[in-house]
Amino acid sequence: MSKLDELMQQQAELEAEIKTVAKKEKAEALKEVRRLCKLHGFTYNQVKDHLAPGRKSRTQK
C-alpha cells in the first residue's frame, strides 16, 4: 500500500469519526437544552424566536 493510499484511508476514518462525534455532541447538547427548559419551565413558544431556522414545512398541494 502506498503512502497516498494510507493517508486517504486515514482521512476517511477521521471523517467518519468526526461525523460520529459531532452527532453525539449534538445529541448531548439537545438533552441539556431539554433539561434546562424543563428545569426553568420554558415552553417551545417562549424560546422559538431564539432558535435557528430549521427545515421548511411541506407545502400543501
C-alpha positions as CSV (number, residue, x, y, z in Angstrom):
1,M,0.0,0.0,0.0
2,S,1.4,3.4,-1.0
3,K,1.8,6.3,1.3
4,L,-1.0,8.1,-0.5
5,D,-3.4,5.2,-0.1
6,E,-2.6,5.1,3.6
7,L,-3.3,8.8,4.0
8,M,-6.5,8.6,2.1
9,Q,-7.7,5.7,4.3
10,Q,-6.7,7.7,7.4
11,Q,-8.7,10.7,6.1
12,A,-11.8,8.6,5.5
13,E,-11.5,7.1,9.0
14,L,-11.1,10.6,10.5
15,E,-14.1,12.0,8.6
16,A,-16.2,9.1,9.9
17,E,-15.0,9.7,13.4
18,I,-15.7,13.4,13.1
19,K,-19.3,12.7,11.9
20,T,-19.9,10.3,14.8
21,V,-18.5,12.7,17.4
22,A,-20.4,15.6,16.0
23,K,-23.7,13.6,16.1
24,K,-23.0,12.6,19.7
25,E,-22.2,16.1,20.8
26,K,-25.4,17.4,19.1
27,A,-27.5,14.8,20.9
28,E,-25.9,15.7,24.3
29,A,-26.5,19.4,23.7
30,L,-30.1,18.8,22.9
31,K,-30.5,16.8,26.1
32,E,-29.0,19.7,28.0
33,V,-31.4,22.2,26.4
34,R,-34.4,20.0,27.2
35,R,-33.2,19.6,30.8
36,L,-32.8,23.3,31.2
37,C,-36.2,24.1,29.6
38,K,-37.8,21.6,31.9
39,L,-35.9,22.9,35.0
40,H,-37.0,26.5,34.3
41,G,-40.4,25.8,32.9
42,F,-39.8,27.2,29.4
43,T,-42.2,26.2,26.7
44,Y,-41.5,26.0,23.0
45,N,-43.5,29.1,22.3
46,Q,-41.2,31.1,24.7
47,V,-38.0,30.0,23.0
48,K,-39.0,29.5,19.4
49,D,-38.0,33.1,18.3
50,H,-34.4,32.4,19.6
51,L,-33.9,29.2,17.7
52,A,-32.1,28.8,14.4
53,P,-34.3,28.3,11.4
54,G,-35.0,24.6,10.9
55,R,-36.4,22.7,8.0
56,K,-39.0,24.3,5.9
57,S,-42.5,22.9,6.3
58,R,-44.0,21.0,3.5
59,T,-46.1,22.9,1.1
60,Q,-49.7,21.8,0.8
61,K,-50.9,20.6,-2.6
